[in-house]
Amino acid sequence: MLKTPEELLLELGQAIRARRLGRGWSQEEAATRAGMGLSTWKRMEAHGPSLVENMINAAFALSCEDGLSQLFPAPAASNLDELLQRQAAAVRKPRQRAPRRKPTP
């Protein structure tokens, strides 16, 4: 079923509230742990997170940040060559810079 952005925000707010209640925390305690004001936390539970930063902070405070990186998965490879290129890029180590030399007097 397709949902509107507003419906998804409300669902996120409800899920955040349910997770907080499951931990037995007050809104004040959850807000403190997430590093945000109480009014921001209350608004997030009622209407959904208004800022991505607030959602991320809430996820960390409630120990459910693992799924955040999966919100926007990479598109599927369109062919085997593309898949092999992605795998090779994933294992390639980043290049390191050579140390800077001190100027000679």
C-alpha distances in whole Angstrom, upper triangle without the diagonal:
4,6,10,13,14,11,12,15,16,14,16,19,18,18,21,23,22,24,27,27,27,30,32,32,33,31,34,35,31,32,35,34,32,34,33,34,33,32,30,28,28,26,24,23,22,21,19,22,23,25,24,27,27,23,26,28,26,25,29,30,28,28,25,25,25,21,22,23,20,18,19,20,22,21,23,26,27,30,32,35,32,31,35,35,32,34,37,36,35,38,40,42,42,45,48,50,54,56,57,61,63,65,69,72
4,7,10,12,10,10,13,14,13,15,18,18,18,21,23,23,24,27,28,28,30,32,32,33,30,34,34,31,31,34,33,30,33,31,32,32,30,28,27,27,24,22,22,21,19,18,20,21,22,22,25,25,22,24,27,25,24,28,29,27,28,24,25,25,21,21,22,19,16,17,19,21,20,22,25,26,29,32,34,31,30,34,34,31,33,36,35,34,37,39,41,40,44,46,48,52,54,55,59,61,63,67,69
4,7,8,6,7,10,11,10,12,15,15,16,18,20,20,22,24,25,26,28,30,30,30,27,30,31,28,28,31,30,28,30,28,29,28,27,24,23,23,21,19,18,18,15,14,16,17,19,19,22,22,19,22,24,23,22,26,27,25,26,23,23,24,20,19,21,19,16,17,19,22,22,24,27,28,32,34,36,33,32,35,35,32,34,37,36,34,38,39,41,40,43,46,48,51,53,54,58,60,62,66,68
4,5,5,6,9,10,11,12,14,15,17,18,20,21,23,25,26,27,29,31,30,29,27,29,31,27,27,30,30,27,29,27,27,27,25,22,22,22,19,17,17,16,13,13,15,15,17,17,21,20,18,21,24,22,22,26,27,25,27,24,23,24,21,20,22,20,16,17,20,23,23,25,29,29,33,36,37,34,33,37,36,33,35,38,36,35,38,40,41,40,43,45,47,51,52,53,57,59,61,64,67
4,5,5,6,9,10,11,12,14,15,16,18,20,21,23,24,26,27,29,28,27,24,27,28,25,24,27,27,24,25,23,24,24,22,19,19,19,16,14,15,15,11,10,11,12,13,14,17,17,15,18,20,19,19,23,24,23,24,21,21,22,19,17,19,18,14,16,19,21,22,25,28,29,33,35,36,33,32,36,35,32,34,36,34,33,36,38,39,38,41,42,44,48,49,50,54,55,57,61,63
4,5,5,6,9,10,11,12,14,15,17,18,20,21,23,24,26,27,26,25,22,25,26,23,22,26,26,23,25,22,23,22,20,17,17,17,14,12,13,12,8,8,11,11,14,15,18,17,15,18,20,19,19,23,24,23,24,22,22,24,21,19,22,21,17,19,22,25,25,28,32,33,36,39,40,36,36,39,38,35,37,40,37,36,39,41,41,40,43,45,47,50,51,52,56,57,59,63,65
4,5,5,6,9,10,11,12,14,15,16,18,20,21,22,25,26,25,25,22,25,26,23,23,27,26,24,26,23,24,23,21,19,18,17,15,13,13,12,9,9,12,13,16,16,19,18,16,19,21,19,19,23,23,22,24,21,21,23,20,19,21,20,17,19,22,25,25,28,31,32,36,38,40,36,35,39,38,35,37,40,38,36,39,41,42,41,44,46,48,52,53,54,58,59,61,65,67
4,5,5,6,9,10,10,12,14,15,16,18,20,21,23,24,24,24,21,24,25,21,21,25,24,21,23,22,23,22,21,18,17,17,15,12,12,12,10,8,10,12,14,13,17,15,13,16,18,16,16,20,21,19,21,18,18,19,16,15,18,16,13,15,18,21,22,25,28,30,33,35,37,33,32,35,35,32,33,36,34,32,36,37,38,38,41,42,44,48,49,50,54,56,58,62,64
4,5,5,6,9,10,11,12,14,15,17,18,20,21,23,21,21,18,21,22,19,18,22,21,18,20,18,19,19,17,14,14,14,11,9,9,9,6,4,7,8,11,11,14,12,10,14,16,14,14,18,19,17,19,17,17,19,16,15,18,17,14,16,20,23,24,27,30,32,36,37,39,35,34,37,36,33,35,37,35,33,36,38,38,37,41,42,44,47,48,49,53,55,57,60,63
4,5,5,6,9,10,11,12,14,15,16,18,20,21,20,19,17,20,21,18,18,22,22,19,21,19,19,18,17,15,13,12,11,9,8,7,5,5,9,11,14,14,17,14,13,16,17,15,16,19,19,18,20,18,19,21,18,17,21,20,17,20,23,26,27,30,33,35,38,40,41,38,37,40,40,36,37,40,38,36,39,41,41,41,44,45,47,51,51,53,56,58,60,64,66
4,5,5,6,9,10,10,12,14,15,16,18,20,19,19,17,21,21,18,19,22,22,19,22,20,21,20,19,17,15,14,13,11,9,10,9,7,10,13,15,15,17,15,13,16,17,14,14,18,18,16,18,16,17,18,16,15,19,18,15,18,21,24,25,27,31,33,36,38,39,36,35,38,38,34,35,38,36,34,37,39,40,39,43,44,46,50,51,52,56,58,60,63,66
4,5,5,6,9,10,10,12,14,15,17,18,18,18,15,19,19,15,16,19,18,16,19,17,18,17,17,14,12,13,12,9,8,10,9,6,7,11,12,12,14,12,9,12,13,11,11,14,15,13,15,13,13,16,13,12,16,15,13,16,19,22,24,27,30,32,35,37,38,35,33,36,36,32,33,36,34,32,35,37,37,36,40,41,43,46,47,49,52,54,56,60,62
4,5,5,6,9,10,11,12,14,16,17,15,15,12,16,16,13,13,17,17,15,17,15,16,14,14,12,9,9,9,6,4,6,6,4,7,10,12,13,14,11,9,13,13,10,11,15,14,13,16,14,15,18,16,15,19,19,16,20,22,26,28,30,34,36,39,40,42,38,37,40,39,36,37,39,37,35,38,39,39,39,42,43,45,48,49,50,54,55,57,61,63
4,5,5,6,9,10,10,12,14,15,15,15,13,17,17,14,15,19,18,17,20,18,18,16,16,15,12,11,11,9,6,7,9,8,10,14,16,16,18,15,12,15,16,13,13,17,16,14,16,15,17,19,17,17,21,20,18,21,24,28,29,31,35,37,40,41,43,40,38,41,41,37,38,41,39,36,39,41,41,41,44,45,47,51,51,53,57,58,60,64,66
4,5,5,6,9,10,10,13,14,14,15,14,17,17,14,15,18,17,16,19,18,19,17,18,16,13,13,13,11,8,11,11,9,11,15,16,15,17,14,11,14,14,11,11,14,14,11,13,11,13,15,14,14,18,17,16,19,21,25,27,29,32,35,38,39,40,37,35,38,38,34,35,38,36,33,36,38,38,38,42,43,45,48,49,51,54,56,58,62,64
4,6,5,6,9,10,11,13,12,12,10,14,13,10,11,15,13,12,15,14,15,14,15,13,10,10,11,8,6,10,11,9,9,13,14,14,14,11,9,11,11,8,8,11,10,8,11,10,12,15,14,14,17,18,16,20,22,26,28,30,34,36,39,40,41,38,36,39,38,35,35,38,36,33,36,38,37,37,40,41,43,46,47,48,52,53,56,60,62
4,5,5,6,9,10,11,10,10,9,12,12,10,11,15,14,13,16,15,15,13,14,13,9,9,11,9,6,9,11,10,11,15,16,17,17,14,12,15,14,10,11,14,12,10,14,13,15,18,17,17,21,21,20,23,26,30,32,34,37,40,43,43,45,42,40,42,42,38,39,42,40,37,39,41,41,41,44,45,47,50,50,52,55,57,59,63,65
4,5,5,6,9,10,10,11,11,15,14,12,14,17,16,16,19,18,19,17,18,17,13,13,15,12,9,12,14,13,14,18,19,19,20,17,14,16,16,12,12,15,14,11,13,13,16,18,17,18,21,21,20,24,26,29,31,33,37,39,42,43,44,41,39,42,42,38,38,41,40,37,39,41,41,41,45,45,48,51,51,53,57,58,61,64,66
4,5,5,6,9,9,11,11,14,13,10,13,15,14,13,17,17,18,16,18,17,13,14,16,13,11,14,16,14,14,18,19,18,18,15,13,14,14,10,10,12,10,7,9,9,12,15,14,15,19,19,19,22,24,28,30,32,35,38,40,41,43,40,37,40,40,36,36,39,37,34,36,38,38,38,42,42,45,48,48,50,53,55,58,61,63
4,5,5,6,6,7,8,11,9,7,10,12,11,11,15,15,15,13,15,15,11,12,14,12,10,13,15,14,14,18,19,18,18,15,13,14,13,9,10,12,9,7,10,11,14,17,17,17,21,22,21,25,27,30,33,35,38,41,43,44,45,42,40,42,42,38,38,41,39,36,38,40,40,39,43,43,45,48,48,50,53,55,57,61,63
4,5,5,6,7,9,12,11,10,13,15,14,15,18,18,18,15,17,17,13,13,16,14,11,14,17,16,17,21,22,22,21,18,17,18,17,13,14,16,13,10,13,14,17,20,20,21,24,25,24,28,30,33,35,37,41,43,46,46,48,45,43,45,45,41,41,44,42,39,41,43,43,43,46,47,49,52,52,54,57,58,61,65,67
4,5,8,10,12,15,13,12,15,17,15,16,20,20,21,18,20,20,16,16,19,17,14,17,19,18,19,23,23,23,22,19,18,19,18,14,14,15,13,10,12,13,16,18,18,20,23,23,23,27,28,32,34,36,39,42,44,45,46,43,41,43,44,40,39,42,41,38,39,42,41,42,45,46,48,51,51,53,57,58,61,64,66
4,6,9,11,13,11,9,13,14,12,14,17,18,19,17,20,19,15,16,19,17,15,18,21,19,19,23,23,22,21,19,17,18,16,13,13,13,11,8,10,12,15,18,19,20,23,24,24,28,29,33,35,37,40,43,45,45,47,44,41,43,43,40,39,42,40,37,39,41,40,40,44,44,46,49,49,51,54,55,58,62,64
4,7,10,12,10,10,13,14,13,15,18,18,19,16,19,19,15,16,19,18,15,18,21,20,21,24,25,24,23,20,19,20,18,15,16,16,13,11,14,16,19,21,22,23,26,27,27,31,32,36,39,40,43,46,49,49,50,47,45,47,47,43,43,46,44,41,42,44,44,44,47,47,49,52,52,53,57,58,61,64,66
4,6,8,6,6,10,11,10,12,15,15,15,13,16,16,12,13,16,15,13,16,19,18,18,21,22,22,21,17,17,18,16,13,14,14,11,10,13,15,18,21,22,22,25,27,26,30,32,35,38,40,43,46,48,49,50,47,45,47,47,43,43,45,43,40,42,44,43,42,45,45,47,50,50,51,55,55,58,62,64
4,5,5,6,9,10,11,12,14,14,13,10,13,14,10,11,14,14,12,15,18,17,18,20,21,22,21,17,17,19,16,13,16,16,13,12,16,18,20,23,24,24,27,28,28,31,33,37,40,42,45,48,50,51,52,49,47,49,49,45,45,47,45,42,44,46,45,44,47,47,49,52,51,53,56,57,59,63,64
4,6,5,6,9,10,10,12,11,10,7,9,10,7,7,11,11,9,12,14,14,14,17,18,19,18,14,15,16,14,11,14,15,12,12,16,17,19,22,23,22,25,27,26,29,32,35,38,40,43,46,49,49,50,47,45,47,47,43,43,46,44,41,43,44,43,43,46,45,47,50,50,51,54,55,58,61,63
4,6,5,6,9,10,10,9,8,6,9,10,8,9,12,13,12,15,17,17,16,18,19,20,18,15,16,17,14,12,16,16,12,13,17,19,20,24,25,24,27,29,28,31,33,37,39,42,45,48,51,51,52,49,47,49,48,44,45,47,44,42,44,45,44,43,45,45,46,49,49,50,53,53,56,59,61
4,5,5,6,9,10,10,10,9,12,13,10,12,15,14,14,17,19,18,17,20,20,20,18,15,16,17,13,11,14,14,10,11,14,17,18,22,23,22,26,27,27,30,32,36,39,41,44,47,49,50,51,47,45,47,47,43,43,45,43,40,41,43,42,41,44,43,45,47,47,48,51,52,55,58,59
4,5,5,6,9,9,10,8,12,11,8,10,13,12,11,14,16,15,14,17,17,17,15,12,12,13,10,8,11,11,7,8,11,13,15,18,19,19,22,24,23,26,29,32,35,37,40,43,46,46,47,44,42,44,43,39,40,42,39,36,38,40,39,38,41,41,43,45,45,46,50,51,53,57,58
4,5,5,6,5,6,5,9,8,6,9,11,10,11,14,15,14,13,15,14,15,13,10,11,12,9,8,11,11,9,10,14,15,16,20,21,19,22,24,23,26,29,32,35,38,41,44,46,47,47,44,42,44,43,40,40,42,40,37,39,40,39,38,40,40,42,45,44,45,48,49,52,55,57
4,5,5,6,7,8,11,11,9,12,15,14,15,18,19,18,16,18,17,17,15,12,14,14,10,10,13,12,9,12,14,17,17,21,22,21,24,26,25,28,31,34,37,40,42,45,48,48,49,45,44,45,44,41,41,43,40,37,39,40,39,37,40,39,41,43,43,44,47,47,50,53,55
4,6,8,10,11,14,13,11,14,16,15,15,19,20,18,16,18,17,17,14,12,13,12,9,8,11,9,6,9,11,13,14,17,19,18,21,23,23,26,28,31,35,37,40,43,45,45,46,43,41,42,41,38,38,40,37,34,36,37,36,35,37,37,39,41,40,42,45,46,49,52,54
4,6,9,10,13,10,9,12,14,12,13,17,17,15,13,15,13,13,10,8,9,9,5,5,8,7,5,8,11,12,12,16,17,16,18,21,20,23,26,29,32,34,37,40,42,43,43,40,38,40,39,35,36,38,35,32,34,35,34,33,36,35,37,40,39,40,44,45,47,51,53
4,7,9,12,10,10,13,15,13,15,18,19,17,14,15,14,14,11,9,11,11,7,9,12,10,9,12,14,16,15,19,20,18,21,24,23,25,28,31,34,37,39,42,45,45,45,42,40,42,41,37,38,39,36,34,36,36,35,33,36,35,36,39,38,39,43,43,46,49,51
4,7,8,7,7,10,11,11,13,15,16,14,12,13,12,13,10,8,11,11,8,9,12,12,11,13,16,17,17,20,21,19,22,24,23,25,28,31,34,37,40,43,45,46,46,43,41,43,42,38,39,41,38,36,38,39,37,36,38,38,39,42,41,42,45,46,48,51,53
4,5,5,6,9,10,11,13,14,15,15,13,13,13,15,13,10,13,15,12,12,15,16,13,16,19,20,20,24,24,22,25,27,26,28,31,34,37,40,43,46,48,49,49,46,45,47,45,42,43,44,42,39,41,42,41,39,42,41,42,45,44,45,48,49,51,54,56
4,5,5,6,9,10,11,12,14,14,13,14,15,17,15,12,14,16,13,12,16,16,14,15,19,20,21,24,25,23,26,28,26,29,32,35,38,41,44,47,49,50,51,47,46,48,47,43,44,46,44,41,43,44,43,42,44,44,45,48,47,48,52,52,54,58,59
4,5,5,6,9,10,11,12,13,12,12,14,16,15,12,14,17,15,14,17,19,16,18,21,22,22,26,26,24,27,29,26,29,32,35,38,41,44,46,49,51,51,48,46,49,48,44,45,47,44,42,44,45,44,43,45,45,46,49,49,50,53,53,55,59,60
4,5,5,6,9,10,10,10,9,9,10,13,12,8,11,13,12,11,14,16,14,16,19,19,19,23,22,20,23,25,23,25,29,32,34,37,40,43,46,47,47,44,43,45,44,40,41,43,41,38,41,42,41,39,42,42,43,46,46,47,50,51,53,56,58
4,5,5,6,9,10,9,8,10,11,13,12,8,10,12,10,9,12,14,12,13,16,16,17,21,20,19,22,24,22,25,28,31,33,36,39,42,45,46,47,43,42,44,43,39,40,43,40,37,40,41,40,39,42,42,43,47,46,47,51,52,54,57,59
4,5,5,6,9,9,10,11,14,16,15,12,13,16,14,12,15,17,15,15,19,19,20,23,23,21,25,26,24,27,30,33,35,38,41,44,47,48,49,46,44,47,46,42,43,45,43,40,43,44,44,43,45,46,47,50,50,51,54,55,58,61,63
4,5,5,6,7,8,8,11,14,14,11,12,15,14,13,16,18,17,17,20,20,20,24,23,21,24,25,22,25,29,32,34,37,40,42,45,47,48,44,43,46,44,41,42,45,42,40,42,44,43,42,45,45,46,50,50,50,54,55,57,61,62
4,5,5,4,5,7,9,11,12,8,8,12,12,9,12,15,14,14,17,16,17,20,19,17,20,21,19,22,25,28,30,33,36,39,42,43,44,40,39,42,41,37,39,41,38,36,39,40,40,39,42,42,44,47,47,48,52,53,55,59,60
4,6,6,7,10,13,14,15,11,10,14,13,10,13,16,14,13,17,16,17,20,19,18,22,22,20,23,26,29,31,34,37,40,43,44,45,42,40,43,42,39,40,42,40,37,40,42,42,41,44,44,46,49,50,51,54,56,58,62,63
4,6,9,11,14,16,17,14,13,17,17,14,16,19,18,17,20,19,20,23,22,21,24,24,22,25,28,31,33,36,39,41,44,46,47,44,42,45,45,41,42,45,42,40,43,45,44,43,46,47,49,52,52,53,57,58,60,64,66
4,7,8,11,13,15,13,12,16,16,14,16,19,19,18,21,20,20,23,21,19,23,23,20,22,26,29,30,33,37,39,42,44,45,41,40,43,42,39,40,43,40,38,41,43,43,42,45,45,47,51,51,52,55,57,59,62,64
4,6,9,10,12,10,9,12,13,11,13,16,16,15,18,16,16,19,17,16,19,19,16,19,22,25,27,30,33,35,39,40,41,38,37,40,39,35,37,39,37,35,38,39,39,38,41,42,44,47,48,49,52,54,56,60,62
4,6,7,9,6,6,9,10,9,11,14,14,14,17,15,15,18,16,14,17,18,15,18,21,24,26,29,32,35,38,39,40,36,35,38,37,33,35,37,34,32,35,37,36,35,38,39,40,44,44,45,49,50,52,56,58
4,7,9,7,8,11,12,12,14,16,17,18,20,18,17,20,19,16,19,20,17,18,22,25,27,30,33,35,38,40,41,37,36,39,37,34,36,38,35,33,36,37,37,35,38,39,40,43,44,44,48,49,51,55,57
4,5,5,7,9,10,11,13,15,16,17,18,17,16,18,17,14,16,18,15,17,21,23,25,29,31,34,37,38,38,35,34,37,35,32,33,35,32,30,33,34,34,32,34,35,36,40,40,41,44,45,47,51,53
4,5,5,6,9,10,10,12,14,15,16,15,12,15,14,11,13,14,12,14,17,20,22,25,28,31,34,35,35,31,31,33,31,28,30,32,29,27,30,31,30,29,31,32,34,37,38,39,42,44,46,49,51
4,5,5,6,9,10,11,12,14,15,14,12,15,15,12,14,16,14,16,19,22,25,28,30,33,36,37,37,33,32,34,33,29,30,32,29,27,30,31,30,28,31,31,32,36,36,37,40,41,44,47,49
4,5,5,6,9,10,10,12,14,14,12,16,15,13,15,18,16,18,21,24,27,30,33,35,38,39,39,36,35,37,36,32,33,35,32,30,33,34,33,31,34,34,36,39,39,40,44,45,47,51,52
4,5,5,6,9,10,10,12,11,9,13,12,9,13,14,12,15,18,21,24,27,30,33,35,36,37,33,32,34,33,30,31,33,30,28,31,32,32,30,33,34,36,39,39,41,44,46,48,52,54
4,5,5,6,9,10,10,9,7,10,11,8,10,13,12,14,17,20,23,26,28,31,34,35,35,32,30,32,31,27,28,30,28,25,28,29,28,27,30,31,32,36,36,37,41,43,45,49,51
4,5,5,6,9,10,10,9,12,13,11,14,16,16,18,21,24,27,29,32,35,38,38,38,35,34,35,34,31,31,33,30,28,30,31,30,29,32,32,34,37,37,38,41,43,45,49,51
4,5,5,6,8,9,9,12,13,11,15,16,16,19,21,24,27,30,33,36,38,39,40,36,35,37,36,32,33,35,32,30,32,33,33,32,35,35,37,40,40,42,45,46,49,52,55
4,6,5,6,5,5,9,9,8,12,13,13,16,18,22,25,27,30,33,35,36,37,33,31,33,33,29,29,32,29,27,29,31,30,29,33,33,35,39,39,41,44,46,48,52,54
4,5,5,6,5,9,11,10,12,15,15,18,20,23,26,28,31,34,36,37,37,34,32,34,33,29,29,31,29,26,28,30,29,28,31,31,33,36,36,38,42,43,46,49,52
4,6,8,9,12,14,13,16,18,18,21,23,26,30,32,35,38,40,40,41,38,36,37,37,33,33,35,33,30,31,33,32,31,34,34,36,39,39,41,44,45,48,52,54
4,6,8,11,12,13,16,17,17,21,22,26,29,31,34,37,39,39,40,37,35,37,37,33,33,35,33,30,32,34,33,33,36,36,39,41,42,43,47,48,51,55,57
4,6,8,10,11,14,15,16,20,21,24,27,29,32,35,37,37,38,35,32,34,34,30,30,32,30,27,29,31,30,30,33,34,36,39,39,41,45,46,49,53,55
4,6,7,8,11,12,13,16,17,21,24,25,28,32,34,34,35,32,30,32,31,28,27,30,28,25,27,29,29,29,33,33,36,39,39,42,45,47,50,53,56
4,6,6,8,10,11,14,15,18,22,23,26,30,32,32,33,29,27,29,29,25,25,27,25,22,24,26,26,26,29,30,32,36,36,38,42,44,46,50,52
4,6,7,8,10,13,13,16,19,21,24,27,29,29,30,27,24,26,26,22,22,24,23,19,21,24,24,24,28,29,31,35,36,38,41,44,46,50,53
4,6,5,7,10,11,14,17,19,22,25,27,27,28,25,23,25,25,22,22,24,23,20,22,25,25,25,29,30,33,37,38,40,44,46,48,52,55
4,5,6,8,10,13,16,19,22,25,27,28,29,25,23,26,25,21,22,25,22,20,22,24,24,24,28,29,31,35,36,38,42,44,46,50,52
4,6,7,8,10,14,16,19,22,24,25,25,22,20,22,21,18,18,21,19,16,19,21,21,21,24,26,29,32,33,35,39,41,44,47,50
4,5,5,9,12,14,17,20,22,23,24,21,19,21,21,17,18,21,19,17,20,22,23,23,27,29,31,35,36,38,42,45,47,50,53
4,6,10,12,15,18,20,23,24,25,22,21,23,23,19,21,23,21,19,23,24,25,25,29,31,33,37,38,40,44,46,48,52,54
4,7,9,12,15,17,20,22,22,19,18,21,20,17,18,21,19,17,21,23,24,23,27,29,31,35,37,38,42,45,47,50,53
4,6,9,12,15,17,18,19,16,14,17,17,14,15,18,16,15,18,20,22,22,25,28,31,34,36,38,42,45,47,50,53
4,6,9,12,14,15,16,12,11,14,14,10,13,15,14,13,16,18,20,20,23,26,29,32,35,37,40,43,45,49,52
4,6,9,12,14,15,11,11,14,14,11,14,17,15,15,19,20,23,23,26,29,32,35,38,40,43,46,48,51,54
4,6,9,11,12,9,8,12,13,11,12,16,15,15,18,20,23,24,27,30,33,36,39,41,45,48,50,53,56
4,6,7,8,6,5,9,10,8,11,13,13,14,17,18,22,23,25,29,32,35,38,40,43,46,48,51,55
4,7,8,7,8,11,12,11,14,16,16,17,20,21,25,26,28,32,34,37,40,42,46,49,51,54,57
4,6,6,6,9,10,11,13,15,16,17,19,20,24,25,28,31,34,37,40,42,45,49,51,53,57
4,5,5,6,9,10,11,12,14,15,17,18,22,24,26,30,33,36,39,41,44,48,50,52,56
4,5,5,6,9,10,11,12,14,16,16,20,22,24,27,30,33,36,38,41,45,47,49,53
4,5,5,6,9,10,11,12,15,15,19,20,22,26,29,32,35,37,40,43,45,48,51
4,5,5,6,9,10,11,13,14,18,20,22,26,29,32,35,37,40,44,46,49,52
4,5,5,6,9,10,11,12,16,18,20,24,27,30,33,35,38,42,44,47,50
4,5,5,6,9,10,11,14,16,18,21,24,27,30,33,36,39,41,44,47
4,5,5,6,9,10,13,15,17,21,24,27,30,32,35,39,41,44,47
4,5,5,7,9,12,14,17,21,24,27,30,32,35,39,41,44,47
4,5,5,6,10,12,15,18,21,24,27,30,33,36,38,41,45
4,6,5,8,10,12,16,19,22,25,27,30,34,36,39,42
4,6,8,10,13,16,20,23,25,28,31,35,37,40,43
4,6,9,12,15,19,21,24,27,30,33,36,39,42
4,7,9,12,16,18,21,24,27,30,33,35,39
4,6,9,13,15,18,21,24,27,30,32,36
4,6,10,13,15,18,21,25,27,30,33
4,7,10,13,15,18,22,24,27,30
4,7,9,12,15,18,21,24,27
4,6,9,12,15,17,20,24
4,6,9,12,15,17,21
4,6,9,12,15,18
4,7,9,12,15
4,6,9,12
4,6,9
4,6
4
